[in-house]
Amino acid sequence: MAGELPALEEVRRWFAEDLRVTCHLRDDRVVAAFAAVPRENFVGPGPWRMRHLVDGYWTTPDADPRRLYHNVLVALDEARGLNTGEPGLWARHFDQIAITAGSRVLQIGAGAGYFTAILAELAGSTGRVGRPCTSMPRTPAAAWTAGGTSSWPSRARRRRSAGGSMRSLMEADCFCP
């Protein structure tokens, strides 16, 4: 690519707008949530192993987070076949269920937290996003991402300003049987 690379915020916005078209998203809030949440904070350090359904896994040539802003799976623990979800699939689901500000959402299979952060953007500061408690071992990427959300805006920033962290956001909103 010739010239100066676009800023990550611009790349995130382009990615979200591309999801709007390719997934036929109708809810502007879903597009805005995908543009707001930095995916790189939830997948561990690069270079990354990405998975294409036809070609299998491949490695990005470098650790430039701009490479994450495509509709691809990113390996969290390749040996166990654990990946982030496909953004387009989840964008379409979130668009269809129409989460509004103030909603209470229970996410099953929260993984590394990227889509949980997007759900939190949709639920807003008056909503609540939780996940079931689990004793399952964490993937290497999930362990790394527990503290990797320093630039994630909105709800997490408000929680941190009240003395919390992304880890406390995820753990405080854990529903146990």
C-alpha positions in Angstrom: 0.0 0.0 0.0 1.5 3.3 -1.1 1.5 6.3 1.1 0.5 6.8 4.7 -1.7 4.0 6.3 -5.1 5.1 7.6 -5.6 5.5 11.3 -7.1 2.5 13.2 -10.3 4.5 13.9 -10.8 5.0 10.2 -10.1 1.4 9.4 -12.6 0.3 12.1 -15.2 2.6 10.6 -14.6 1.2 7.1 -14.9 -2.3 8.5 -18.2 -1.5 10.2 -19.5 0.1 7.0 -18.4 -2.9 5.0 -20.3 -5.1 7.5 -23.4 -2.9 6.9 -23.3 -3.7 3.2 -22.2 -7.3 3.2 -24.5 -8.3 6.0 -27.4 -6.0 5.2 -27.4 -4.3 8.6 -30.2 -2.0 9.3 -29.4 -0.8 12.8 -26.9 2.1 12.8 -26.1 1.3 16.4 -24.7 -2.1 15.4 -22.5 -0.4 12.8 -21.4 2.1 15.4 -20.6 -0.6 18.0 -18.4 -2.5 15.5 -16.6 0.8 14.7 -16.0 1.6 18.4 -14.6 -1.6 19.8 -10.9 -2.4 19.0 -10.7 -6.0 17.9 -6.9 -6.0 18.5 -7.5 -5.8 22.2 -9.2 -9.2 22.3 -7.0 -11.5 20.2 -3.6 -11.3 21.7 -0.5 -9.9 20.1 0.2 -10.4 16.4 1.1 -11.7 14.0 -2.2 -13.6 14.1 -3.3 -16.9 12.8 -6.5 -16.4 10.8 -8.8 -19.0 9.5 -10.6 -19.1 6.2 -13.2 -21.7 5.7 -11.7 -22.8 2.4 -8.0 -22.3 2.9 -7.7 -23.1 6.6 -5.3 -21.3 8.9 -2.7 -18.8 7.7 -0.5 -16.2 9.4 -0.6 -12.5 8.9 2.7 -11.1 7.6 3.1 -8.7 10.5 1.4 -7.5 13.7 -0.4 -4.5 12.1 -3.8 -4.5 13.7 -5.4 -3.2 10.5 -5.2 -6.8 9.3 -7.9 -7.8 11.8 -10.6 -5.6 10.2 -11.9 -8.2 7.8 -14.7 -10.7 8.1 -12.3 -13.5 9.2 -11.9 -15.8 12.2 -8.8 -15.2 14.4 -7.3 -18.2 16.2 -7.4 -17.9 20.0 -6.1 -21.4 20.5 -5.5 -23.1 17.2 -4.6 -26.5 18.7 -8.1 -26.7 20.3 -9.8 -25.2 17.2 -10.9 -22.1 19.2 -11.4 -18.9 17.2 -13.1 -15.6 17.5 -16.4 -15.6 15.9 -16.9 -14.3 12.4 -17.8 -10.6 12.7 -20.4 -10.7 9.9 -22.3 -13.6 11.5 -22.5 -11.8 14.8 -23.2 -8.4 13.3 -26.2 -9.9 11.5 -27.4 -11.6 14.7 -27.1 -8.4 16.7 -28.9 -6.5 14.0 -31.8 -9.0 14.0 -32.3 -9.1 17.8 -32.3 -5.3 18.1 -30.6 -4.8 21.5 -31.6 -1.4 22.8 -30.0 0.9 25.4 -30.8 -0.3 28.9 -31.1 -4.0 27.8 -30.0 -6.9 29.9 -28.2 -9.5 27.8 -26.8 -12.9 28.7 -24.2 -14.1 26.3 -23.5 -17.8 26.1 -19.9 -18.5 24.9 -18.4 -15.1 25.6 -14.9 -16.3 24.5 -12.3 -13.6 24.5 -14.9 -10.8 25.0 -14.8 -8.9 21.7 -18.5 -9.6 20.9 -19.3 -9.1 24.6 -17.8 -5.6 24.3 -19.9 -4.9 21.2 -23.0 -6.1 23.1 -22.1 -3.7 26.0 -21.9 -0.9 23.5 -25.4 -1.7 22.3 -26.8 -2.1 25.9 -25.2 1.2 26.9 -24.3 2.5 30.3 -27.8 1.7 31.7 -27.7 -1.9 30.3 -26.0 -5.0 31.5 -24.2 -7.7 29.6 -23.3 -10.9 31.4 -22.1 -14.4 30.8 -22.5 -17.7 32.7 -19.7 -18.5 35.1 -17.5 -21.3 34.0 -14.6 -23.3 35.3 -13.3 -24.1 31.8 -9.7 -23.3 31.3 -9.1 -20.0 29.5 -7.4 -19.9 26.1 -4.0 -18.1 25.9 -5.6 -15.2 24.0 -8.4 -14.9 26.5 -6.0 -14.8 29.4 -4.0 -12.0 27.6 -7.1 -10.0 26.7 -8.3 -9.8 30.3 -6.2 -6.7 30.8 -6.0 -5.6 27.2 -8.8 -3.2 26.9 -7.2 0.1 27.8 -8.5 1.8 24.7 -12.0 0.3 24.5 -14.5 3.2 24.8 -17.9 3.7 26.3 -19.1 1.4 29.1 -15.7 0.0 30.0 -14.3 3.5 30.4 -17.1 4.5 32.7 -16.6 1.3 34.8 -12.8 2.0 35.0 -13.4 5.6 36.0 -15.4 4.2 38.9 -12.4 2.1 40.0 -13.1 -1.0 37.9 -11.5 -2.6 34.9 -12.6 -4.7 31.9 -11.8 -7.8 34.0 -14.3 -6.5 36.7 -16.8 -5.7 34.0 -16.7 -9.3 32.8 -16.5 -10.9 36.2 -19.0 -8.7 37.9 -21.6 -9.5 35.3 -21.1 -13.3 35.7 -24.3 -15.3 36.3 -23.6 -18.5 38.3 -26.2 -21.2 39.0 
